[in-house]
Amino acid sequence: MTLRFHLGGLPEAKTRAYIGRHPKVAGVGHPLFSDEAAHLVHQFTKGVPRRINNVATACLLAGFRRPPHRLQAATLCEKRLGQRT
């Protein structure tokens, strides 16, 4: 027996909430992604949670190499993802 299920991507508002929830649970009290960066993450990943995780993690890891953390993460996403869209 085989079971197949296709889960569609999240709408943009849910993608923004999804991106914002993880840092909040970890105790971060401010947003780590600008609105533009969150939009680009959604656009690039088409709202697929697994892809959102991969892209957001890559942006955060690169962004946290240098302060200010939020600006770097957002700028990195905007530059890298903006080139791909």
N, C-alpha and C positions, 0 to 999 in steps of 0.2 A: 504494500500500500504506500502511496506517495501523497504527500500533502504539499500543496503550493499555495503561497499567499503573497500578494504584492502589496506592499505598504507604500503609498504615494508620499511625495515630499510634503513638508510642512509649509503652510503659507508664511509670508514674510514676517508677519507680526509674531507668529509662534517661533520662528527661527530666532528672532531678536530675544524673545523671552528665554528660549533654550540656551542661547549663548550667555545671557545674563545670569541664569540660575546657578551655574556651576561655581563661578567665583563667589557669588553671594553665600552659597552653602559652605564654602571654604573660609568665610569670614571677611571677604573683601567688601568694604563699604561703599565703593564707587564703581561706576561702569568702566570696564577695560577696553571696550570697543566703541568707537564713535558711531553715530548713526550711519555715516557713509561706509565705514568698515563693515558694519553689520549687514548693510544692504548688499555690499559686494560679496560677502560670505554667502548670503542667501542666493544671490545671482549665480555664483560659481558652483554651488553645491546643489542647486535646485531644491533645497529644503530637505535633502536626504540626511537623517540624523548621523549616520556613520560618517558621511562625507563632511558634515558640519564639524564633528568632533576632530577629524583629521586636520582640516584646514584651520580651525580655530586654535588647536594645539600648536600647530606649526607657527602660526602668527604670534601667539603668546610667547613661545620659546624664543623666537628670534627677537621679539620686542623687549623681553626682559633682560637681554644682554646689556642694554644701556638704559639708564633713566632719561627722561621721565617715562615710566612704563606704559601708561595709557597712550601717550602721544606716539611712542615708538611702535607699539602693536598696531595702532590704527593706521599710522603712516605706512608701515610695512604691508599691511593688507591692502590698502588703497593702491600702492604701487604695484605689488605683485599680482593681485587679482584684477586690478584695473587694466593691466596689459593683456590679460587672458580673455576679457569679455569683449 
